[in-house]
Amino acid sequence: MWPFSRRGASGFSWYSTAEEVTEGLDGSGLTAVVTGASSGIGSETARVLALRGVHVVMAVRNLSSGSVVKDSILNEIPSAKVDVLELDLTSMASVRKFASDFDALNLSLNILVNNAGVMATPFMLSQDGIEIQFATNHVGHFLLTHLLLDNMKNTAHKSSIEGRIVNVSSEGHRFAYREGIRFDKINNESEYTSFWAYGQSKLANILHANELTRRFKEEGVNITANSLHPGSIITNLLRYHSFIDVISRTLGRLVLKNAQQGAATTCYVALHPQVEGVSGKYFDSSNLATPSSKALDMDLAKKLWDFSMELIG
């Protein structure tokens, strides 16, 4: 890992904030959906995109928390365009309802930020009977992307403006199960390891973006799909591991990013002209990075796509 202060080829570094990487950019006329926008890097992503003129639709599990963030954004940026819609990624029915509610707004869609996630949870199943980390971090976002794709394709075609799909992954993808994705053991509680299951779901985020890229190129669609590591952030993701959570919130403050820094790479990939035409890539600290060999396995990406399509019916 490079020294924190060193700037990469993009001109940005580990220290760069979301406001800094989007300084001077005009997102007026663009619309973005941001999942998990009621807290952490999701709320900062929504705020900064709105600051740059993007019409932001906050997809949140808790509407009251989402409304608080919306009000905060509007207090700071009175001209901001922000909507809040309910989305529970652990429920395919909720994802489908969100897509329907979004369609009812009659908005185009330029940017989709698949940000929401859970980390290292105890074993449990989603409302659809899928291990909760895989369900939340991958399947819910896979279905959401699938349902919003026609809108994105039409928007990109009519506007001649490149659409962008941004999957927030993690360096944790390097610590998935040995086989990468346990297709036949997704719900195997007896062999469940919370951190490896987290790594599996984050690996899936990268593979999803890479397979989308392959398909977009085949179809000649003007949409890119990329994945990223936001950095190690001080958030509530480790709430299921109290000792590690305490360490991260105390000593961790010396080496962990804050939300403003954590949202930087997401906003960079979503909005910056340096990323135009770039697809199927992995970013870290607003610069290109190299993911694991498993993440670059296109056969694995295709297998995951087929498996995910079966899961969403």
C-alpha positions as CSV (number, residue, x, y, z in Angstrom):
1,M,0.0,0.0,0.0
2,W,1.4,3.4,-1.0
3,P,2.0,6.0,1.7
4,F,-1.2,7.7,2.6
5,S,-0.1,11.1,1.4
6,R,1.1,10.0,-2.0
7,R,-1.1,11.0,-4.9
8,G,-1.8,8.4,-7.6
9,A,-2.2,8.8,-11.4
10,S,-5.6,10.4,-10.9
11,G,-4.1,13.2,-8.8
12,F,-5.9,12.0,-5.7
13,S,-4.8,10.0,-2.7
14,W,-6.0,8.1,0.4
15,Y,-6.6,11.4,2.1
16,S,-8.8,12.9,-0.7
17,T,-12.4,13.6,0.2
18,A,-15.5,13.2,-1.9
19,E,-15.8,17.0,-2.2
20,E,-12.2,17.2,-3.4
21,V,-12.4,14.6,-6.1
22,T,-15.6,16.2,-7.5
23,E,-14.5,19.8,-7.2
24,G,-15.6,21.8,-10.2
25,L,-17.7,19.0,-11.7
26,D,-21.3,19.7,-12.8
27,G,-23.8,16.9,-12.5
28,S,-26.8,19.0,-13.3
29,G,-29.3,17.0,-15.4
30,L,-28.1,13.6,-14.1
31,T,-30.0,11.3,-11.8
32,A,-28.5,8.8,-9.4
33,V,-29.8,6.1,-7.1
34,V,-27.7,5.5,-4.0
35,T,-28.4,2.5,-1.8
36,G,-27.7,2.7,1.9
37,A,-27.8,6.4,1.7
38,S,-29.1,7.0,5.3
39,S,-25.7,6.7,7.0
40,G,-22.0,6.4,6.6
41,I,-20.4,6.7,3.2
42,G,-23.8,6.3,1.6
43,S,-25.1,9.5,3.1
44,E,-21.9,11.3,2.2
45,T,-22.1,10.0,-1.3
46,A,-25.7,11.3,-1.6
47,R,-24.7,14.7,-0.2
48,V,-21.8,15.3,-2.4
49,L,-23.6,14.1,-5.6
50,A,-26.4,16.5,-4.7
51,L,-23.9,19.2,-4.0
52,R,-22.7,18.8,-7.6
53,G,-26.2,19.1,-9.0
54,V,-27.2,15.5,-9.4
55,H,-30.8,14.6,-8.6
56,V,-30.3,11.9,-5.9
57,V,-32.7,9.2,-5.0
58,M,-31.8,7.8,-1.7
59,A,-32.7,4.1,-1.4
60,V,-32.9,3.4,2.4
61,R,-34.1,0.7,4.7
62,N,-35.3,3.2,7.3
63,L,-37.4,6.0,5.9
64,S,-37.2,8.1,9.0
65,S,-33.4,8.0,9.0
66,G,-33.4,8.7,5.3
67,S,-35.6,11.7,5.8
68,V,-33.3,13.1,8.4
69,V,-30.4,12.9,6.0
70,K,-32.5,14.4,3.2
71,D,-33.4,17.4,5.5
72,S,-29.7,17.8,6.4
73,I,-28.8,17.9,2.7
74,L,-31.5,20.4,1.9
75,N,-30.5,22.6,4.8
76,E,-27.0,22.8,3.5
77,I,-27.9,22.9,-0.2
78,P,-31.4,24.4,-0.6
79,S,-31.3,23.9,-4.4
80,A,-30.6,20.1,-4.1
81,K,-32.9,17.6,-5.7
82,V,-33.3,14.7,-3.3
83,D,-36.0,11.9,-3.0
84,V,-36.2,9.1,-0.4
85,L,-37.6,5.7,-1.2
86,E,-37.7,2.6,0.9
87,L,-35.4,-0.4,0.0
88,D,-34.7,-3.5,2.0
89,L,-32.1,-5.5,0.1
90,T,-32.8,-8.6,2.2
91,S,-36.3,-8.8,0.5
92,M,-36.7,-9.3,-3.2
93,A,-40.3,-8.1,-2.8
94,S,-38.9,-4.8,-1.4
95,V,-36.4,-4.5,-4.2
96,R,-39.2,-5.0,-6.8
97,K,-41.4,-2.4,-5.0
98,F,-38.5,0.1,-5.0
99,A,-38.0,-0.4,-8.7
100,S,-41.8,0.2,-9.2
101,D,-41.8,3.3,-7.0
102,F,-38.8,4.7,-8.8
103,D,-40.5,4.1,-12.2
104,A,-43.5,6.1,-10.8
105,L,-41.2,9.1,-10.3
106,N,-40.8,9.2,-14.1
107,L,-37.1,9.9,-13.8
108,S,-34.3,8.9,-16.1
109,L,-31.3,7.1,-14.5
110,N,-27.7,7.9,-15.2
111,I,-25.9,6.6,-12.2
112,L,-26.5,3.6,-9.9
113,V,-24.4,3.3,-6.8
114,N,-24.8,-0.1,-5.2
115,N,-23.4,0.9,-1.8
116,A,-25.4,-0.6,1.0
117,G,-24.0,-3.6,2.9
118,V,-23.6,-5.6,6.0
119,M,-20.4,-7.1,7.4
120,A,-19.4,-10.3,9.2
121,T,-22.9,-11.0,10.6
122,P,-23.8,-14.1,12.6
123,F,-25.4,-16.7,10.3
124,M,-28.9,-15.9,9.4
125,L,-31.2,-16.1,6.3
126,S,-32.8,-13.3,4.4
127,Q,-36.6,-13.1,3.9
128,D,-36.0,-15.1,0.7
129,G,-34.0,-17.8,2.5
130,I,-30.5,-16.8,1.4
131,E,-27.5,-16.3,3.7
132,I,-27.9,-12.6,4.8
133,Q,-24.5,-11.2,3.7
134,F,-24.8,-12.8,0.2
135,A,-28.4,-11.7,0.0
136,T,-27.8,-8.1,1.1
137,N,-24.5,-7.3,-0.5
138,H,-24.9,-9.2,-3.8
139,V,-28.4,-10.6,-4.6
140,G,-30.4,-7.5,-3.6
141,H,-28.1,-5.3,-5.7
142,F,-28.0,-7.8,-8.5
143,L,-31.8,-7.7,-8.7
144,L,-32.0,-4.0,-8.3
145,T,-29.5,-3.5,-11.1
146,H,-31.4,-5.9,-13.3
147,L,-34.7,-4.1,-12.7
148,L,-33.3,-0.6,-13.4
149,L,-31.2,-1.6,-16.5
150,D,-33.8,-0.8,-19.1
151,N,-34.2,2.7,-17.7
152,M,-30.4,3.2,-17.7
153,K,-30.0,1.9,-21.2
154,N,-32.8,4.1,-22.5
155,T,-31.4,7.1,-20.7
156,A,-27.9,6.5,-22.1
157,H,-29.3,6.1,-25.6
158,K,-31.5,9.1,-25.6
159,S,-29.1,11.5,-23.8
160,S,-25.9,10.2,-25.4
161,I,-24.5,10.5,-21.8
162,E,-22.6,7.5,-20.5
163,G,-24.4,5.6,-17.7
164,R,-22.4,4.4,-14.7
165,I,-22.9,1.5,-12.4
166,V,-20.7,1.6,-9.2
167,N,-20.4,-1.4,-7.0
168,V,-18.9,-0.7,-3.6
169,S,-16.9,-3.8,-2.9
170,S,-14.0,-4.2,-0.4
171,E,-10.4,-5.4,-0.1
172,G,-12.2,-8.0,2.0
173,H,-12.9,-9.7,-1.3
174,R,-9.4,-11.2,-1.0
175,F,-10.5,-13.2,2.0
176,A,-13.4,-15.1,0.5
177,Y,-13.7,-18.9,0.8
178,R,-11.0,-20.8,-1.0
179,E,-13.3,-21.6,-4.0
180,G,-14.4,-17.9,-4.2
181,I,-18.2,-18.4,-4.4
182,R,-19.7,-21.4,-2.7
183,F,-22.5,-21.9,-5.1
184,D,-23.6,-25.2,-3.5
185,K,-23.0,-24.1,0.1
186,I,-24.4,-20.5,0.2
187,N,-26.7,-21.5,3.0
188,N,-24.5,-24.1,4.8
189,E,-24.5,-23.0,8.4
190,S,-22.2,-25.7,9.6
191,E,-19.3,-24.4,7.4
192,Y,-20.2,-20.7,7.8
193,T,-17.4,-18.2,8.7
194,S,-18.7,-14.7,9.0
195,F,-15.6,-12.9,7.6
196,W,-15.1,-15.3,4.7
197,A,-18.8,-15.1,3.9
198,Y,-18.4,-11.3,3.8
199,G,-15.4,-11.7,1.5
200,Q,-17.5,-14.0,-0.7
201,S,-20.2,-11.3,-1.1
202,K,-17.7,-8.6,-1.8
203,L,-16.0,-10.8,-4.4
204,A,-19.4,-11.1,-6.0
205,N,-19.7,-7.3,-6.3
206,I,-16.6,-7.2,-8.4
207,L,-17.6,-10.2,-10.5
208,H,-21.0,-8.7,-11.1
209,A,-19.5,-5.4,-12.4
210,N,-17.1,-7.4,-14.7
211,E,-19.8,-9.5,-16.2
212,L,-22.0,-6.4,-16.7
213,T,-19.1,-4.9,-18.6
214,R,-18.7,-7.9,-20.8
215,R,-22.4,-7.9,-21.6
216,F,-22.6,-4.1,-22.2
217,K,-19.7,-4.4,-24.7
218,E,-21.4,-7.2,-26.5
219,E,-24.6,-5.2,-26.8
220,G,-22.9,-1.9,-27.6
221,V,-24.5,-0.2,-24.6
222,N,-23.2,3.1,-23.4
223,I,-23.0,2.1,-19.7
224,T,-19.9,1.3,-17.6
225,A,-19.7,-0.9,-14.5
226,N,-16.9,-0.7,-12.0
227,S,-16.2,-1.8,-8.5
228,L,-14.2,-0.3,-5.7
229,H,-12.7,-0.5,-2.2
230,P,-13.8,2.6,-0.2
231,G,-11.1,2.2,2.3
232,S,-11.3,1.0,5.9
233,I,-13.9,3.2,7.3
234,I,-15.1,4.1,10.8
235,T,-18.7,2.9,10.5
236,N,-21.2,0.6,12.3
237,L,-20.4,-2.3,10.0
238,L,-18.5,-4.1,12.8
239,R,-21.3,-3.9,15.3
240,Y,-21.6,-7.7,15.5
241,H,-17.9,-7.8,16.8
242,S,-17.9,-5.6,19.8
243,F,-14.2,-5.9,20.7
244,I,-13.0,-5.2,17.1
245,D,-15.6,-2.4,16.8
246,V,-14.2,-0.7,19.9
247,I,-10.6,-0.9,18.6
248,S,-11.7,0.5,15.2
249,R,-13.4,3.5,16.9
250,T,-10.5,4.3,19.2
251,L,-7.0,3.3,17.9
252,G,-8.5,2.8,14.5
253,R,-9.0,6.5,14.1
254,L,-5.3,6.8,13.5
255,V,-5.4,4.7,10.3
256,L,-9.1,4.5,9.2
257,K,-10.8,6.9,6.8
258,N,-13.7,9.1,7.9
259,A,-16.9,9.1,5.8
260,Q,-15.8,12.1,3.7
261,Q,-12.7,10.2,2.7
262,G,-14.5,6.9,2.4
263,A,-17.1,8.3,-0.1
264,A,-14.3,9.8,-2.3
265,T,-13.7,6.8,-4.5
266,T,-17.4,6.2,-5.0
267,C,-18.0,9.8,-6.1
268,Y,-14.9,9.7,-8.3
269,V,-16.0,6.6,-10.2
270,A,-19.6,7.9,-10.4
271,L,-18.9,11.4,-11.7
272,H,-15.3,12.2,-12.7
273,P,-14.5,12.5,-16.4
274,Q,-11.2,10.6,-15.9
275,V,-13.4,7.5,-15.6
276,E,-15.3,8.0,-18.8
277,G,-15.2,4.9,-21.0
278,V,-13.5,2.9,-18.2
279,S,-15.4,-0.3,-17.3
280,G,-14.8,-3.6,-15.6
281,K,-12.1,-2.0,-13.4
282,Y,-11.4,-2.0,-9.7
283,F,-10.5,1.3,-7.8
284,D,-9.0,2.1,-4.5
285,S,-8.4,5.7,-3.2
286,S,-9.7,7.1,-6.4
287,N,-7.1,5.3,-8.5
288,L,-7.0,2.1,-10.5
289,A,-6.1,-1.0,-8.4
290,T,-5.6,-4.7,-9.0
291,P,-8.1,-7.1,-7.4
292,S,-7.5,-10.7,-6.6
293,S,-7.1,-13.3,-9.3
294,K,-10.5,-14.8,-8.4
295,A,-12.1,-11.3,-9.1
296,L,-10.6,-11.4,-12.6
297,D,-12.0,-14.9,-13.4
298,M,-14.5,-14.3,-16.2
299,D,-15.7,-17.9,-16.1
300,L,-16.5,-17.4,-12.4
301,A,-18.3,-14.2,-13.2
302,K,-20.4,-15.9,-15.8
303,K,-21.3,-18.7,-13.4
304,L,-22.2,-16.2,-10.7
305,W,-24.4,-14.4,-13.2
306,D,-26.3,-17.5,-14.1
307,F,-26.6,-18.5,-10.4
308,S,-27.9,-15.1,-9.5
309,M,-30.5,-15.1,-12.3
310,E,-31.8,-18.4,-10.9
311,L,-32.0,-16.9,-7.4
312,I,-34.0,-13.9,-8.5
313,G,-36.4,-16.0,-10.6
